[in-house]
């Protein structure tokens, strides 16, 4: 589908794009911020779900146990295609991506055939939870339940390994340490990096600058993780809480997440101001977005790809589930970003990416 911008819209758009640097070469700091920002969105989403479960169903749902189970399933799904490996160091080679190491500021402190130790110096999930109002105690608790849940899930498909997490290290020095061990050698004291961690990290190609294509590939999975977490949450709620209207609950959670993104929005907004505030360099790349109208009466953004839907599809979601996930759950986040502007109206005419089309997010004044 070819889109032609009006001349005035094009000039405004080009001026904005020049300010944020939409294309070209991305510095290492740019990439780290974009990765952390999008992983933080997943953390914010998880926190909102956890908080709402505690508030709405305090007697019916153990929200913390559910959170751990959700993160376990998320980790398990991410490692479902890993081959069964015989050593912790080989497991890390399958597990870690360049994006993970950059975003979580990971350091590998032990890397051998009996033990592999990861030290996480950054916590994007908690950045997102803090943005959604989490207290210090809640952030510490999230680190434990989320990170340990994911770590437990990651090794669930590998019968040779076990995992330990040092939650106390967060209090002592701000570092969360995850240790992968052989099950038959759980007390291993072998702490060297004899298998060549430098060669492993060197093969990933860390650079001071990255191309647009590299950045898009690194971001795609991390952006999609939020949709995947919501999809897994929905499936788990259907199974564990059949009495709950899980679609409405998750729509409300997504709306709350979206509303939370508006904390720094301008108090007054026109369609183009709103669109600018919800858009980012990362989003324009990953969602393959094209802005087709950009003025104070109408703003339209076209999506050719949805990482949330692709992540859910890869997890086995049926076509009918994808449509519901898109229109009846995840779009709650988009409508949440409209909360400060009751005089504006948001719509998604035509088919969405979940329905096999290109999605046009359209914002105009209410009639």
C-alpha positions as CSV (number, residue, x, y, z in Angstrom):
1,X,0.0,0.0,0.0
2,X,1.5,3.3,-1.1
3,X,0.9,6.4,1.0
4,X,1.4,10.0,0.0
5,X,1.7,12.7,2.7
6,X,0.4,16.2,2.1
7,X,3.2,18.7,1.6
8,X,2.6,20.5,5.0
9,X,2.4,17.2,6.8
10,X,5.6,16.0,5.1
11,X,7.5,19.1,6.2
12,X,6.3,18.8,9.8
13,X,7.2,15.1,9.8
14,X,10.6,15.6,8.4
15,X,11.4,18.3,11.0
16,X,10.4,15.9,13.8
17,X,12.3,13.0,12.3
18,X,15.4,15.2,12.1
19,X,15.1,15.9,15.8
20,X,14.9,12.3,16.9
21,X,17.2,10.8,14.3
22,X,14.9,8.1,12.9
23,X,17.3,6.4,10.5
24,X,21.0,5.9,9.9
25,X,23.6,4.6,12.4
26,X,22.8,4.0,16.0
27,X,25.3,4.4,18.8
28,X,25.8,1.7,21.4
29,X,24.2,4.0,24.0
30,X,21.2,4.5,21.7
31,X,20.8,0.8,21.3
32,X,21.1,0.1,25.1
33,X,18.4,2.8,25.9
34,X,16.0,1.4,23.2
35,X,16.5,-2.2,24.4
36,X,16.1,-1.2,28.1
37,X,13.0,0.9,27.3
38,X,11.2,-1.8,25.5
39,X,12.1,-4.5,28.1
40,X,10.9,-2.0,30.7
41,X,7.5,-2.0,29.0
42,X,7.2,-5.7,29.6
43,X,8.2,-5.1,33.3
44,X,5.5,-2.4,33.6
45,X,2.9,-4.8,32.1
46,X,3.8,-7.6,34.4
47,X,3.7,-5.3,37.4
48,X,0.3,-3.9,36.4
49,X,-1.1,-7.4,36.1
50,X,0.3,-8.5,39.4
51,X,-1.0,-5.3,41.2
52,X,-4.5,-5.6,39.7
53,X,-4.8,-9.3,40.6
54,X,-4.0,-8.4,44.2
55,X,-6.4,-5.5,44.3
56,X,-9.3,-7.1,42.5
57,X,-9.1,-10.7,43.7
58,X,-7.3,-10.7,47.1
59,X,-9.2,-13.7,48.4
60,X,-9.4,-15.7,45.2
61,X,-6.0,-15.4,43.5
62,X,-2.4,-15.8,44.9
63,X,-1.1,-13.1,42.6
64,X,2.6,-13.7,43.5
65,X,2.4,-17.4,42.8
66,X,0.6,-16.6,39.5
67,X,3.3,-14.1,38.6
68,X,6.1,-16.7,39.2
69,X,4.2,-19.3,37.1
70,X,3.7,-16.8,34.3
71,X,7.4,-16.0,34.2
72,X,8.2,-19.7,34.4
73,X,6.1,-20.4,31.3
74,X,7.6,-17.4,29.6
75,X,11.2,-18.7,30.2
76,X,10.2,-22.3,29.3
77,X,8.7,-21.1,26.0
78,X,11.9,-19.2,25.1
79,X,14.0,-22.3,25.6
80,X,11.6,-24.9,24.1
81,X,13.7,-25.2,20.9
82,X,17.1,-25.4,22.7
83,X,18.8,-28.7,22.2
84,X,19.5,-30.6,25.4
85,X,23.0,-29.6,26.4
86,X,25.5,-31.3,28.7
87,X,27.2,-28.3,30.3
88,X,26.2,-24.9,31.8
89,X,28.6,-23.1,29.5
90,X,27.0,-24.6,26.4
91,X,23.6,-23.7,27.8
92,X,24.6,-20.0,28.0
93,X,25.8,-20.1,24.4
94,X,22.3,-21.1,23.4
95,X,20.6,-18.8,25.8
96,X,22.3,-15.4,25.5
97,X,21.8,-12.9,22.8
98,X,23.7,-9.7,22.1
99,X,20.5,-7.8,23.0
100,X,20.2,-9.5,26.4
101,X,23.8,-8.8,27.3
102,X,23.5,-5.1,26.4
103,X,20.1,-4.5,28.0
104,X,20.7,-6.2,31.3
105,X,24.4,-5.2,31.5
106,X,25.4,-8.8,31.9
107,X,28.8,-10.0,33.0
108,X,29.8,-13.7,32.8
109,X,31.9,-14.4,35.8
110,X,32.1,-18.2,35.5
111,X,31.9,-20.2,32.3
112,X,32.9,-23.9,32.4
113,X,31.6,-27.4,32.1
114,X,30.3,-27.5,35.7
115,X,29.1,-24.0,36.3
116,X,28.1,-20.8,34.5
117,X,27.4,-17.6,36.4
118,X,25.7,-14.5,35.1
119,X,25.8,-11.2,37.0
120,X,23.0,-8.8,36.0
121,X,23.9,-5.1,36.7
122,X,20.8,-3.5,35.2
123,X,17.1,-4.4,35.7
124,X,14.9,-3.1,32.9
125,X,11.8,-4.9,34.2
126,X,12.1,-2.8,37.4
127,X,12.6,0.4,35.4
128,X,9.2,-0.3,33.9
129,X,7.6,-1.3,37.2
130,X,8.9,1.9,38.8
131,X,7.4,3.9,35.9
132,X,4.0,2.3,36.8
133,X,4.3,3.2,40.5
134,X,6.1,0.3,42.1
135,X,7.6,0.9,45.5
136,X,11.2,-0.2,46.4
137,X,9.9,-3.3,48.2
138,X,7.7,-4.2,45.2
139,X,10.6,-3.7,42.8
140,X,12.8,-6.0,45.0
141,X,10.0,-8.6,45.1
142,X,9.6,-8.4,41.4
143,X,13.3,-9.0,40.8
144,X,13.0,-12.2,42.8
145,X,9.7,-13.5,41.4
146,X,10.3,-12.4,37.8
147,X,13.9,-13.3,37.3
148,X,13.8,-16.5,39.3
149,X,10.6,-17.5,37.5
150,X,12.1,-16.9,34.1
151,X,15.4,-18.7,35.1
152,X,13.5,-21.7,36.4
153,X,11.6,-21.9,33.1
154,X,14.7,-21.6,31.0
155,X,16.1,-24.8,32.4
156,X,12.8,-26.7,32.6
157,X,13.4,-28.3,29.3
158,X,17.0,-29.4,30.1
159,X,17.1,-32.3,32.6
160,X,20.9,-31.9,33.1
161,X,20.8,-28.4,34.7
162,X,19.5,-26.6,37.8
163,X,19.5,-22.9,38.5
164,X,20.1,-20.8,41.6
165,X,19.4,-17.1,42.0
166,X,21.1,-14.8,44.6
167,X,18.4,-12.4,45.6
168,X,20.5,-11.2,48.6
169,X,23.1,-9.8,46.2
170,X,20.7,-7.1,45.1
171,X,20.6,-5.7,48.6
172,X,24.3,-6.0,49.1
173,X,25.7,-4.5,45.9
174,X,22.8,-4.1,43.5
175,X,23.8,-7.1,41.4
176,X,21.5,-10.1,40.7
177,X,23.5,-13.3,40.2
178,X,22.1,-16.4,38.4
179,X,24.1,-19.6,38.6
180,X,23.5,-22.6,36.2
181,X,24.8,-25.9,37.6
182,X,24.9,-29.5,36.6
183,X,22.3,-31.4,38.6
184,X,24.8,-34.2,39.5
185,X,27.3,-31.5,40.7
186,X,25.2,-29.0,42.5
187,X,28.1,-28.0,44.9
188,X,30.7,-27.4,42.2
189,X,33.5,-25.0,43.3
190,X,34.9,-24.8,39.8
191,X,34.9,-21.0,39.2
192,X,37.1,-20.5,36.2
193,X,36.2,-19.5,32.6
194,X,38.3,-22.2,31.0
195,X,36.0,-22.7,28.0
196,X,36.7,-19.2,26.6
197,X,34.1,-16.6,27.5
198,X,36.1,-14.0,25.7
199,X,35.9,-15.9,22.4
200,X,32.2,-16.5,22.9
201,X,31.4,-12.9,23.6
202,X,33.7,-11.8,20.8
203,X,31.7,-13.9,18.3
204,X,28.6,-11.8,19.0
205,X,30.1,-8.6,17.5
206,X,29.6,-5.9,20.0
207,X,30.3,-2.5,18.4
208,X,30.3,1.2,19.2
209,X,27.7,1.7,16.4
210,X,25.0,-0.4,14.8
211,X,23.1,-0.3,11.5
212,X,19.3,0.2,11.2
213,X,19.0,-3.5,10.3
214,X,21.0,-4.7,13.3
215,X,18.9,-2.6,15.6
216,X,15.6,-3.7,14.2
217,X,16.6,-7.4,14.6
218,X,17.8,-6.9,18.2
219,X,14.6,-5.0,19.2
220,X,12.0,-7.2,17.5
221,X,11.9,-10.0,20.0
222,X,12.2,-7.7,23.0
223,X,9.2,-5.6,21.8
224,X,7.3,-8.8,21.1
225,X,7.8,-10.1,24.6
226,X,5.1,-7.8,26.1
227,X,2.5,-9.3,23.7
228,X,3.8,-12.8,24.5
229,X,3.5,-12.3,28.2
230,X,0.0,-11.0,27.9
231,X,-1.0,-13.9,25.6
232,X,0.5,-16.5,28.1
233,X,-1.3,-14.7,30.9
234,X,-4.6,-14.9,29.1
235,X,-4.1,-18.7,28.4
236,X,-3.2,-19.3,32.1
237,X,-6.1,-17.3,33.4
238,X,-8.5,-19.3,31.2
239,X,-7.2,-22.5,32.7
240,X,-6.6,-21.5,36.3
241,X,-9.5,-19.0,36.8
242,X,-12.4,-20.0,34.5
243,X,-14.7,-17.8,36.6
244,X,-12.8,-14.7,35.6
245,X,-13.5,-12.5,32.6
246,X,-9.9,-12.7,31.6
247,X,-10.3,-10.7,28.4
248,X,-11.8,-7.7,30.2
249,X,-9.3,-8.0,33.0
250,X,-6.3,-7.9,30.6
251,X,-7.9,-5.1,28.5
252,X,-8.1,-3.1,31.7
253,X,-4.5,-4.0,32.5
254,X,-3.3,-2.9,29.1
255,X,-5.3,0.3,29.4
256,X,-3.6,1.0,32.7
257,X,-0.3,0.3,31.2
258,X,-1.0,2.7,28.3
259,X,-2.3,5.4,30.6
260,X,0.9,5.0,32.6
261,X,2.9,5.9,29.5
262,X,1.2,9.4,29.5
263,X,2.7,10.7,32.7
264,X,5.0,13.0,30.8
265,X,2.6,13.9,28.0
266,X,1.6,17.5,27.4
267,X,-1.6,18.6,29.1
268,X,-3.1,19.7,25.8
269,X,-2.9,17.6,22.7
270,X,-3.8,17.6,19.0
271,X,-3.8,14.5,16.9
272,X,-0.2,15.1,15.7
273,X,1.0,15.9,19.2
274,X,-0.5,12.7,20.5
275,X,1.1,10.7,17.7
276,X,4.5,12.2,18.3
277,X,4.3,11.4,22.0
278,X,3.4,7.7,21.5
279,X,6.0,7.2,18.8
280,X,9.7,6.3,19.1
281,X,12.7,5.4,16.9
282,X,12.4,1.8,18.1
283,X,8.7,1.6,17.3
284,X,9.0,3.1,13.8
285,X,11.6,0.5,13.0
286,X,10.2,-2.6,14.6
287,X,6.6,-2.1,13.7
288,X,7.5,-1.0,10.1
289,X,5.5,2.1,10.7
290,X,4.7,4.8,8.1
291,X,3.0,8.1,9.2
292,X,0.5,8.9,6.5
293,X,-1.2,12.0,8.1
294,X,0.4,14.4,10.6
295,X,-1.4,17.6,11.4
296,X,-3.5,19.2,14.2
297,X,-6.8,17.7,12.8
298,X,-5.8,14.1,11.9
299,X,-2.9,11.8,12.5
300,X,-2.5,8.3,11.0
301,X,0.2,5.7,11.5
302,X,0.3,2.6,9.3
303,X,1.7,-0.6,10.7
304,X,3.0,-3.4,8.4
305,X,4.2,-5.7,11.2
306,X,3.2,-6.4,14.8
307,X,5.8,-8.0,17.0
308,X,3.2,-8.8,19.7
309,X,1.1,-10.8,17.3
310,X,4.1,-12.5,15.7
311,X,5.3,-13.6,19.2
312,X,1.9,-15.0,20.1
313,X,1.6,-16.7,16.7
314,X,5.0,-18.4,17.2
315,X,3.8,-19.5,20.6
316,X,0.9,-21.4,18.9
317,X,-2.0,-18.9,19.0
318,X,-4.8,-19.6,16.7
319,X,-6.1,-17.0,14.2
320,X,-9.2,-16.4,16.3
321,X,-7.0,-15.9,19.4
322,X,-4.8,-13.5,17.6
323,X,-7.7,-11.3,16.6
324,X,-9.0,-11.3,20.2
325,X,-5.6,-10.6,21.6
326,X,-5.2,-7.7,19.2
327,X,-8.5,-5.9,19.2
328,X,-10.0,-6.9,22.6
329,X,-6.9,-7.0,24.8
330,X,-3.7,-5.3,23.5
331,X,-5.4,-2.3,22.0
332,X,-6.3,-1.4,25.5
333,X,-2.8,0.1,25.8
334,X,-3.4,2.3,22.8
335,X,-6.7,3.6,24.1
336,X,-5.0,4.1,27.5
337,X,-2.6,6.6,25.9
338,X,-5.7,8.6,24.9
339,X,-6.8,9.0,28.5
340,X,-5.5,12.6,28.9
341,X,-7.3,13.7,25.8
342,X,-11.1,12.8,26.0
343,X,-11.8,15.2,23.1
344,X,-9.7,13.0,20.7
345,X,-10.9,9.7,19.2
346,X,-8.8,6.7,18.2
347,X,-9.8,4.1,15.7
348,X,-8.3,1.2,13.7
349,X,-10.3,1.0,10.5
350,X,-9.8,-1.9,8.2
351,X,-7.9,-5.1,8.9
352,X,-5.2,-5.2,11.6
353,X,-1.9,-7.2,11.3
354,X,-3.6,-9.9,13.3
355,X,-6.3,-10.1,10.6
356,X,-3.8,-10.3,7.7
357,X,-3.8,-6.6,6.8
358,X,-1.9,-3.4,7.5
359,X,-3.1,-1.6,10.5
360,X,-4.0,2.1,10.3
361,X,-4.0,3.8,13.8
362,X,-6.1,6.9,13.3
363,X,-6.6,9.8,15.7
364,X,-9.0,12.7,15.1
365,X,-11.2,15.0,17.1
366,X,-14.5,13.6,18.4
367,X,-17.5,14.9,16.6
